[in-house]
Amino acid sequence: MAKKSELPDRKQILKRMWQLVNAGARDAVQLAFLSEQDRADLGHLELDALTEFKRGANGVVELKFTDRAKLLERLLDAVDQSGEEQVERFLQAMEDQSG
């Protein structure tokens, strides 16, 4: 992504939105079951979709995730504004990246 001092461009924002729409929840669920010793090294977990993690005193875990439907709706709105040709290029780039 862009350097901290630079604002990301439209393409970078759309790419990040697409990544969030497709982010998995598996590692977030795994996080809920990690022992305290294993929690020290969380760098290997993909937690992009996780927005909130709470562990209550009674051991109950609450996980909140990115609202994918809302994010996808915003992504589609953003893509619609850029024209059909750009939509095709964007989707092709995402397919190339994932495949």
Order of alpha helices (4+ residues) and beta strands (2+ residues): alpha-alpha-beta-beta-alpha-alpha
